[in-house]
Amino acid sequence: MSNEVKEFEVRTMICERDYHLIMDYYLKQNPNSKIIINDNFYIDSPSNILASHRSTLRLRIINADKYEFTLKIKQANGSLEINDELIESDAKSILDKCLIPNGKVKKCLFDLPEDISNYRILASLHNERLEIKENDHELVIDKNVYGNIIDYNLEVESTDLIKAKFYLDFYCAKFNIKASNDMYRGKAWRAINGCKKS
């Protein structure tokens, strides 16, 4: 199954203390919430063709039994996400040989001036995520592990950029966090650059 989603995501890095404070607060408020375990694998060509087109290609394994292949394209008015749900054998083919499975993502990759056989997994990132769904937005609290690095971020997703920014500011004020979203670097960038340093 494939789908396309237009969304606005606004994020800020947070420290470990703030992460535990926010997690404790929302787990008490929502005792039935489950932490989602994501293993992300970031893919690009050796020439970084996707990064040069402001795009990210990711295989995500969710809770060890669901597989999502996503091409995220940054646009002036938000991000376009093209998603293919995969079966396990397709995910294994990506992990073992970087074979791109048929679907909407592959069709989009054919539009770029790069042979798809050149794509490689450049980095991976382990993510522990709590999602709190509200009426018109979603709050996401993340712990990320890549290489020897552990970091934390807060994210608000909405179909409206103004709302996303408003709610991120609201949560930062609520938990007395100084937002650093102007300097935020995405998980793919952090994982790939962290891999180069280690």
C-alpha positions as a Python dict, from the first residue, in 0.01 Angstrom:
ca = {
    (1, 'M'): (0, 0, 0),
    (2, 'S'): (126, 349, -90),
    (3, 'N'): (22, 695, 16),
    (4, 'E'): (127, 1058, -6),
    (5, 'V'): (106, 1292, 293),
    (6, 'K'): (159, 1668, 307),
    (7, 'E'): (255, 1773, 658),
    (8, 'F'): (430, 2037, 861),
    (9, 'E'): (677, 1926, 1126),
    (10, 'V'): (842, 2167, 1368),
    (11, 'R'): (1107, 2035, 1605),
    (12, 'T'): (1355, 2131, 1873),
    (13, 'M'): (1634, 1944, 2045),
    (14, 'I'): (1590, 1892, 2420),
    (15, 'C'): (1822, 1775, 2696),
    (16, 'E'): (1797, 1438, 2872),
    (17, 'R'): (1647, 1593, 3187),
    (18, 'D'): (1369, 1763, 2989),
    (19, 'Y'): (1308, 1443, 2793),
    (20, 'H'): (1246, 1244, 3112),
    (21, 'L'): (1032, 1523, 3259),
    (22, 'I'): (808, 1536, 2951),
    (23, 'M'): (791, 1157, 2915),
    (24, 'D'): (696, 1112, 3281),
    (25, 'Y'): (426, 1378, 3250),
    (26, 'Y'): (260, 1228, 2941),
    (27, 'L'): (293, 866, 3048),
    (28, 'K'): (110, 956, 3371),
    (29, 'Q'): (-157, 1144, 3173),
    (30, 'N'): (-185, 861, 2917),
    (31, 'P'): (-104, 535, 3103),
    (32, 'N'): (-213, 319, 2808),
    (33, 'S'): (32, 487, 2569),
    (34, 'K'): (295, 262, 2419),
    (35, 'I'): (646, 363, 2323),
    (36, 'I'): (708, 294, 1955),
    (37, 'I'): (1046, 145, 1861),
    (38, 'N'): (1172, 256, 1519),
    (39, 'D'): (1489, 145, 1346),
    (40, 'N'): (1563, 387, 1062),
    (41, 'F'): (1802, 323, 774),
    (42, 'Y'): (1895, 626, 562),
    (43, 'I'): (1974, 576, 195),
    (44, 'D'): (2139, 797, -67),
    (45, 'S'): (2383, 771, -354),
    (46, 'P'): (2759, 823, -304),
    (47, 'S'): (2714, 1166, -465),
    (48, 'N'): (2429, 1248, -220),
    (49, 'I'): (2182, 1308, -501),
    (50, 'L'): (1884, 1298, -265),
    (51, 'A'): (2033, 1540, -14),
    (52, 'S'): (2114, 1779, -302),
    (53, 'H'): (1743, 1767, -394),
    (54, 'R'): (1639, 1835, -32),
    (55, 'S'): (1507, 1481, -2),
    (56, 'T'): (1553, 1192, 239),
    (57, 'L'): (1503, 822, 169),
    (58, 'R'): (1437, 602, 470),
    (59, 'L'): (1351, 242, 548),
    (60, 'R'): (1179, 229, 886),
    (61, 'I'): (1118, -90, 1082),
    (62, 'I'): (844, -22, 1337),
    (63, 'N'): (823, -241, 1649),
    (64, 'A'): (1022, -509, 1461),
    (65, 'D'): (723, -617, 1249),
    (66, 'K'): (606, -330, 1027),
    (67, 'Y'): (808, -191, 737),
    (68, 'E'): (777, 155, 583),
    (69, 'F'): (975, 295, 290),
    (70, 'T'): (956, 674, 274),
    (71, 'L'): (1080, 944, 41),
    (72, 'K'): (1050, 1279, 218),
    (73, 'I'): (1077, 1585, -6),
    (74, 'K'): (1118, 1925, 157),
    (75, 'Q'): (912, 2195, -11),
    (76, 'A'): (862, 2565, 53),
    (77, 'N'): (522, 2494, 206),
    (78, 'G'): (595, 2185, 415),
    (79, 'S'): (717, 1833, 342),
    (80, 'L'): (570, 1583, 102),
    (81, 'E'): (603, 1224, 223),
    (82, 'I'): (565, 939, -23),
    (83, 'N'): (523, 613, 169),
    (84, 'D'): (518, 250, 63),
    (85, 'E'): (425, -16, 317),
    (86, 'L'): (654, -313, 258),
    (87, 'I'): (650, -681, 333),
    (88, 'E'): (941, -825, 530),
    (89, 'S'): (1118, -973, 226),
    (90, 'D'): (1126, -631, 52),
    (91, 'A'): (1272, -470, 364),
    (92, 'K'): (1532, -748, 383),
    (93, 'S'): (1628, -687, 18),
    (94, 'I'): (1689, -320, 99),
    (95, 'L'): (1897, -407, 405),
    (96, 'D'): (2099, -683, 236),
    (97, 'K'): (2148, -551, -118),
    (98, 'C'): (1988, -203, -124),
    (99, 'L'): (1740, -326, -384),
    (100, 'I'): (1463, -67, -421),
    (101, 'P'): (1121, -239, -429),
    (102, 'N'): (849, -147, -677),
    (103, 'G'): (610, 122, -560),
    (104, 'K'): (551, 497, -555),
    (105, 'V'): (890, 567, -397),
    (106, 'K'): (1076, 386, -677),
    (107, 'K'): (875, 576, -941),
    (108, 'C'): (980, 907, -784),
    (109, 'L'): (1345, 800, -770),
    (110, 'F'): (1339, 737, -1146),
    (111, 'D'): (1278, 1113, -1190),
    (112, 'L'): (1624, 1188, -1047),
    (113, 'P'): (1946, 1179, -1253),
    (114, 'E'): (2089, 879, -1068),
    (115, 'D'): (2078, 507, -1140),
    (116, 'I'): (1886, 347, -853),
    (117, 'S'): (2146, 70, -838),
    (118, 'N'): (2388, 330, -695),
    (119, 'Y'): (2191, 385, -374),
    (120, 'R'): (2349, 270, -48),
    (121, 'I'): (2255, 265, 320),
    (122, 'L'): (2463, 547, 468),
    (123, 'A'): (2354, 536, 832),
    (124, 'S'): (2106, 394, 1080),
    (125, 'L'): (1929, 543, 1380),
    (126, 'H'): (1742, 369, 1663),
    (127, 'N'): (1445, 571, 1786),
    (128, 'E'): (1215, 536, 2089),
    (129, 'R'): (904, 746, 2035),
    (130, 'L'): (596, 852, 2228),
    (131, 'E'): (315, 1002, 2020),
    (132, 'I'): (40, 1209, 2181),
    (133, 'K'): (-247, 1277, 1942),
    (134, 'E'): (-443, 1598, 1996),
    (135, 'N'): (-737, 1739, 1796),
    (136, 'D'): (-539, 1931, 1536),
    (137, 'H'): (-179, 1821, 1592),
    (138, 'E'): (43, 1547, 1724),
    (139, 'L'): (316, 1583, 1986),
    (140, 'V'): (612, 1350, 1937),
    (141, 'I'): (880, 1288, 2202),
    (142, 'D'): (1190, 1113, 2069),
    (143, 'K'): (1502, 947, 2205),
    (144, 'N'): (1753, 879, 1925),
    (145, 'V'): (2062, 658, 1924),
    (146, 'Y'): (2310, 659, 1635),
    (147, 'G'): (2672, 551, 1658),
    (148, 'N'): (2791, 650, 2006),
    (149, 'I'): (2548, 944, 2024),
    (150, 'I'): (2220, 969, 2216),
    (151, 'D'): (2002, 1275, 2172),
    (152, 'Y'): (1643, 1384, 2229),
    (153, 'N'): (1393, 1597, 2043),
    (154, 'L'): (1041, 1730, 2065),
    (155, 'E'): (829, 1749, 1750),
    (156, 'V'): (487, 1882, 1659),
    (157, 'E'): (316, 1760, 1342),
    (158, 'S'): (19, 1937, 1190),
    (159, 'T'): (-145, 2003, 855),
    (160, 'D'): (-87, 2375, 920),
    (161, 'L'): (255, 2537, 973),
    (162, 'I'): (124, 2819, 1195),
    (163, 'K'): (-45, 2566, 1425),
    (164, 'A'): (267, 2348, 1437),
    (165, 'K'): (483, 2645, 1540),
    (166, 'F'): (222, 2766, 1790),
    (167, 'Y'): (200, 2428, 1964),
    (168, 'L'): (576, 2376, 1973),
    (169, 'D'): (609, 2717, 2143),
    (170, 'F'): (325, 2616, 2377),
    (171, 'Y'): (498, 2293, 2483),
    (172, 'C'): (834, 2465, 2521),
    (173, 'A'): (674, 2726, 2748),
    (174, 'K'): (483, 2459, 2941),
    (175, 'F'): (802, 2267, 3021),
    (176, 'N'): (1030, 2572, 3038),
    (177, 'I'): (1239, 2466, 2738),
    (178, 'K'): (1435, 2709, 2527),
    (179, 'A'): (1346, 2616, 2169),
    (180, 'S'): (1631, 2572, 1922),
    (181, 'N'): (1420, 2486, 1617),
    (182, 'D'): (1599, 2744, 1397),
    (183, 'M'): (1917, 2536, 1432),
    (184, 'Y'): (1749, 2194, 1421),
    (185, 'R'): (1909, 1933, 1195),
    (186, 'G'): (1700, 1634, 1088),
    (187, 'K'): (1761, 1280, 1209),
    (188, 'A'): (1899, 1169, 872),
    (189, 'W'): (2157, 1450, 872),
    (190, 'R'): (2257, 1378, 1232),
    (191, 'A'): (2286, 1002, 1176),
    (192, 'I'): (2484, 1033, 851),
    (193, 'N'): (2720, 1295, 994),
    (194, 'G'): (2751, 1104, 1321),
    (195, 'C'): (2846, 794, 1120),
    (196, 'K'): (3119, 989, 936),
    (197, 'K'): (3269, 1108, 1265),
    (198, 'S'): (3273, 766, 1436),
}
